[in-house]
Structure formats: structure tokens, C-alpha cells
Amino acid sequence: MKKVALAIIAIAFVAGVAFAQGAAEEAKAGVVKVVNVTLAEPAKGVANGTITVADDTGKAMEYTVTQSTKIIGVTLDAVTLNQLKIGEKITIKSKAGSKEVSSIKVVE
């Protein structure tokens, strides 16, 4: 019985550490403004879109937007990349150190 209890505790500990590490790998860019949007053009060999954003200091950053990127509008409805407007304020989530966006949320 003690072995089973120890095994359960060990599994819970390992799962907790793995979950915490995964959460730490998610990076959030804070609130930024949309500067430019480029749509994917599969017919021309461009598989993914890009979004260029600027932070409060005006520093521009470019991210890759894939088909799996979730984009949520200000009213919490799903939107597409071409519906984002220049100057709109958004938050971006991506893996730490990656320029591939996992989600975008419009905040204003």
C-alpha cells in the first residue's frame, strides 16, 4: 500500500513539474499595436501569414501566423488575420524564443 501511495505522489510531482515547465515556455508580448498584416498566399508558395506589431516604445516585431493560430476579437468571437486592423491593440502569445504565434486577442 505504501508503494502505491509513493508511486501516485511521484507521478503527481512529475506531472506538476512538466506542466509548470510548459506554462513557462509560453511567452506573452503584452499589449501591442498592429502595424502591418501580410496574408498567406498558398498559390504563390507563401504558406503562413505575418503580423508586424509595435510596442509602447515603437519597437517593431514581426511574427508568423499559421493556420493553427487562434485569433479572438474584442467581442470574444473568432476572427481571421485579414480582419485585424492597423492600429488595433492586441496581445500575442507564442512559445518562448519563437516568432510563431499561438494566439492573438484583440483588446481594443
trRosetta pair geometry for C-beta under 8 A, 3 or more apart (Angstrom, degrees):
i j d omega theta_ij theta_ji phi_ij phi_ji
1 4 5.8 -52 -152 33 34 111
1 5 6.5 32 152 -16 66 106
2 5 5.7 -56 -149 39 34 111
2 6 6.2 34 153 -19 67 107
3 6 5.7 -55 -146 39 30 111
3 7 6.2 33 153 -22 64 106
4 7 5.6 -53 -148 35 30 113
4 8 6.5 30 153 -19 64 104
5 8 5.8 -53 -149 35 31 111
5 9 6.4 30 153 -17 64 106
6 9 5.7 -54 -147 38 32 111
6 10 6.2 34 154 -21 66 107
7 10 5.7 -54 -146 36 30 112
7 11 6.4 30 155 -19 64 106
8 11 5.8 -54 -147 36 30 110
8 12 6.3 30 154 -18 64 107
9 12 5.8 -56 -148 38 30 111
9 13 6.3 32 153 -21 64 107
10 13 5.7 -55 -149 35 30 113
10 14 6.4 27 156 -16 65 106
11 14 5.9 -55 -146 38 31 108
11 15 6.2 29 156 -17 65 109
12 15 5.8 -57 -145 39 29 110
12 16 6.2 32 155 -22 63 108
13 16 5.7 -57 -149 35 28 112
13 17 6.5 26 155 -16 64 106
14 17 5.9 -55 -149 37 31 110
14 18 6.3 30 154 -18 65 108
15 18 5.7 -55 -145 38 31 111
15 19 6.2 32 156 -19 65 107
16 19 5.8 -54 -146 36 29 110
16 20 6.3 29 156 -18 64 107
17 20 5.8 -56 -147 37 30 111
17 21 6.4 30 155 -20 64 106
18 21 5.8 -55 -149 34 30 111
18 22 6.5 31 153 -19 64 106
19 22 5.7 -55 -150 35 32 111
19 23 6.4 30 154 -17 66 106
20 23 5.8 -55 -148 37 32 111
20 24 6.4 33 153 -22 65 106
21 24 5.6 -55 -149 34 32 112
21 25 6.7 35 152 -25 63 104
22 25 5.8 -55 -154 28 33 113
22 26 7.4 37 150 -25 61 97
23 26 6.0 -48 -161 19 40 112
24 96 7.4 -18 136 -26 64 143
25 95 5.5 -12 152 -152 97 82
25 96 5.0 -116 -159 12 52 107
26 93 5.9 -5 -176 -171 102 108
26 94 7.7 156 -156 87 59 22
26 95 6.6 -57 -103 -107 44 45
26 96 7.1 -3 30 -34 5 83
26 102 7.4 -69 -133 37 97 148
27 93 7.1 154 80 -156 46 56
27 94 5.6 -25 63 72 96 71
27 95 6.7 43 12 140 95 17
27 96 4.4 120 -43 -90 113 60
27 97 7.5 136 -20 -5 145 45
27 98 7.7 165 29 41 122 78
28 91 6.4 -4 -169 179 102 108
28 92 7.1 153 -155 83 53 51
28 93 5.3 -24 -99 -100 74 75
29 32 5.6 -26 127 -18 118 130
29 53 7.1 92 133 85 151 147
29 55 7.6 -127 169 -84 97 103
29 61 7.1 -154 -141 75 139 153
29 91 6.8 167 63 -163 79 59
29 92 4.2 13 25 59 125 101
29 93 7.7 -142 3 -74 81 30
29 94 7.4 38 -35 15 104 102
30 55 6.9 52 77 -128 120 105
30 91 6.7 -101 149 -125 14 88
31 89 5.4 9 -174 -177 104 109
31 90 7.3 154 -147 77 60 25
31 91 5.8 -47 -89 -77 55 82
31 107 5.9 -70 -120 46 109 153
32 53 3.9 63 134 161 132 127
32 54 6.3 161 -170 71 95 31
32 55 5.3 -55 -110 -88 95 56
32 61 7.4 -62 -146 43 159 113
32 89 7.2 159 80 -149 27 64
32 90 6.2 -33 66 66 76 75
32 91 7.4 116 18 -106 79 36
32 92 6.6 -21 32 0 125 110
33 53 6.2 152 74 -159 38 79
33 54 5.3 -22 60 58 95 86
33 87 5.9 -20 -170 -145 113 33
33 88 7.0 145 -151 72 65 32
33 89 5.7 -40 -93 -93 67 62
33 90 7.7 119 -118 19 21 78
34 37 6.6 -3 -173 -48 119 100
34 51 6.6 -64 -131 -169 91 107
34 52 7.7 92 -165 78 55 56
34 53 5.9 -47 -100 -103 38 80
34 84 5.4 179 -110 156 161 114
34 85 6.6 131 69 89 143 39
34 86 5.6 -129 107 -122 99 34
34 87 6.4 -38 62 23 85 22
34 88 4.8 17 15 51 122 83
34 89 7.9 -132 -5 -73 80 18
34 90 6.1 60 -49 2 95 121
35 52 4.5 -65 70 109 107 96
35 53 5.9 162 3 -115 93 20
35 54 5.1 83 -54 -20 124 101
35 60 6.0 -47 22 -124 167 105
35 86 6.8 31 -158 -142 19 88
36 50 7.9 9 108 106 96 95
36 51 7.3 168 88 -157 57 43
36 52 4.1 21 49 41 96 116
36 86 7.1 19 -83 -105 38 102
37 49 7.0 5 -178 172 80 122
37 50 7.5 173 -154 89 41 55
37 51 5.4 -6 -108 -110 73 76
37 52 7.7 -137 -63 25 36 72
37 81 6.0 168 -168 165 123 91
37 82 7.0 159 131 -106 139 42
37 84 5.5 145 -75 75 148 112
37 86 7.6 -129 -2 -68 97 74
38 49 5.7 175 94 -161 61 74
38 50 4.6 14 50 49 108 91
38 51 7.7 -154 27 -71 68 37
39 49 4.9 -34 -136 -107 31 117
39 81 6.0 150 -107 99 78 123
39 82 5.6 11 -84 -73 127 100
40 46 5.5 -169 -155 118 54 87
40 47 6.0 -29 -149 148 118 22
40 48 5.4 -64 -93 -153 111 8
40 49 4.5 -84 -35 -49 75 75
40 65 7.9 -124 -40 87 101 89
40 67 7.8 -32 -2 -62 165 82
40 81 7.9 94 -2 47 87 153
41 44 4.2 10 120 34 118 111
41 45 7.6 6 97 46 85 40
41 46 4.2 45 49 50 80 114
42 45 7.4 52 -166 -73 35 14
42 46 7.0 -101 -67 66 28 55
42 47 6.3 54 -101 -107 76 52
46 49 8.0 72 144 -84 109 45
47 66 8.0 2 131 -127 94 80
48 64 5.1 26 136 -171 144 99
48 65 6.2 162 179 72 93 48
48 66 5.1 -43 -119 -94 114 62
48 67 7.9 -111 -107 -23 76 68
49 64 7.6 135 81 -164 44 53
49 65 4.3 -27 77 67 95 108
49 81 4.9 99 90 158 166 170
50 62 5.6 4 180 -175 120 102
50 63 6.6 157 -157 80 69 43
50 64 5.9 -41 -102 -104 76 47
50 65 6.4 173 -99 11 18 89
51 62 7.3 164 84 -152 39 57
51 63 5.3 -15 60 60 87 95
51 65 5.5 66 -14 -35 103 124
51 81 7.0 -135 -65 -148 109 105
51 84 7.1 4 -121 82 125 161
51 92 7.8 -174 87 -97 133 134
51 101 7.1 11 34 -24 121 153
51 104 7.3 63 23 -93 170 148
52 60 5.7 4 -180 -171 105 107
52 61 7.1 167 -153 83 60 37
52 62 4.7 -26 -98 -97 80 79
52 63 7.8 169 -86 18 33 67
53 60 7.2 158 84 -149 34 58
53 61 5.6 -20 63 61 83 87
53 62 8.0 158 18 -91 64 32
53 63 7.2 8 6 3 108 111
53 90 7.0 -105 -112 59 135 108
53 92 6.8 -157 2 -23 161 138
54 58 5.5 -14 -175 -149 124 36
54 59 6.4 151 -152 71 71 36
54 60 5.1 -34 -91 -90 84 63
54 61 7.5 154 -93 15 34 72
55 58 7.3 -52 67 14 63 16
55 59 5.1 -2 36 54 105 93
55 61 7.3 48 -27 -4 96 114
62 99 6.9 25 100 -168 67 128
63 92 6.2 -173 -28 -166 170 151
63 94 6.6 -145 -141 -59 126 147
63 99 5.2 -159 -125 -180 57 74
63 100 7.2 137 -174 -111 85 13
63 101 4.7 70 153 -46 132 107
64 99 5.5 82 3 118 92 89
64 100 4.7 -32 70 -104 110 65
64 101 6.6 -168 79 5 50 81
65 69 4.7 -80 -159 23 75 164
65 71 7.9 25 -154 -61 128 119
65 81 5.4 128 121 -98 155 134
65 101 5.3 -14 -97 45 67 124
65 104 7.4 -17 -114 -25 117 133
66 69 5.2 129 54 -22 62 95
66 100 6.3 15 -18 -162 116 106
66 101 7.5 -178 13 60 76 74
68 102 7.7 -34 117 -138 97 61
69 81 7.8 58 83 -68 130 107
69 101 4.9 43 -123 97 128 96
69 102 6.5 -169 -119 -163 68 15
69 103 6.6 169 -166 -89 69 32
69 104 6.6 34 166 -4 113 98
70 78 7.4 -81 -161 -124 79 96
70 102 7.2 4 23 149 89 60
70 103 4.4 -14 64 -113 95 90
70 104 7.3 -171 95 31 53 62
71 78 6.7 89 76 -162 69 64
71 79 5.1 -83 118 72 109 76
71 80 6.6 114 62 -121 141 14
71 81 6.4 -178 -46 -69 161 56
71 83 7.8 144 127 58 138 106
71 84 7.2 -97 -164 -54 138 111
71 103 7.4 175 -77 -159 37 59
71 104 4.6 -2 -116 63 77 106
71 105 7.8 179 -158 -79 46 36
71 106 7.9 49 178 -26 84 93
72 76 5.9 -11 -177 -139 111 44
72 77 7.3 144 -157 71 64 26
72 78 6.6 -48 -103 -100 56 47
72 79 7.1 102 -155 17 10 89
72 103 7.1 13 -2 -175 103 105
72 104 7.1 -177 27 93 65 57
72 105 4.6 -8 64 -114 107 77
72 106 6.8 -141 100 19 60 76
73 76 6.8 -65 71 9 71 11
73 77 4.8 -10 41 60 120 78
73 78 7.3 37 -4 107 94 3
73 79 4.3 95 -57 -28 101 124
73 83 7.4 -47 -87 120 113 132
73 106 5.1 -9 -149 35 41 131
74 106 4.5 -73 -52 107 73 110
74 107 6.9 97 -110 -157 87 7
74 108 6.8 75 -107 -112 130 10
79 83 4.3 -114 -178 76 111 139
79 84 7.1 124 122 -56 130 70
79 106 7.2 22 29 -13 145 130
80 83 5.1 100 57 -1 70 104
81 84 6.1 -41 -167 8 43 112
84 88 5.9 -137 -169 51 77 143
84 90 7.2 -13 -139 -57 124 144
84 104 7.5 -35 -84 139 138 148
84 106 7.2 -168 -117 -81 86 113
85 88 4.6 103 65 -35 81 118
88 106 5.9 -37 165 -136 124 105
88 108 6.8 -177 -162 85 64 68
89 106 7.3 101 82 -163 55 61
89 107 4.9 -63 111 66 100 96
89 108 4.1 34 42 40 117 104
90 104 5.4 -5 180 -172 133 95
90 105 6.3 152 -160 78 77 42
90 106 5.3 -44 -100 -100 85 48
90 107 6.3 157 -112 6 26 86
91 104 7.3 162 80 -154 49 48
91 105 4.9 -6 52 56 95 97
91 107 6.0 70 -18 -37 93 122
92 101 5.5 -75 -161 -126 104 112
92 103 7.5 166 -154 89 44 52
92 104 5.6 -11 -104 -104 71 75
93 101 7.1 96 71 -161 49 72
93 102 5.1 -56 104 62 94 99
93 103 4.6 14 45 52 112 90
93 104 7.8 -150 22 -68 72 36
94 98 5.1 -140 158 85 109 94
94 99 6.8 -1 177 -145 162 12
94 100 6.0 147 -146 79 113 46
94 101 5.1 -72 -78 -107 104 42
94 102 5.7 155 -106 0 44 84
95 98 4.0 43 67 17 94 134
95 100 7.0 13 24 64 100 93
95 102 7.0 94 -33 -35 72 121
101 104 6.0 18 168 -50 140 94
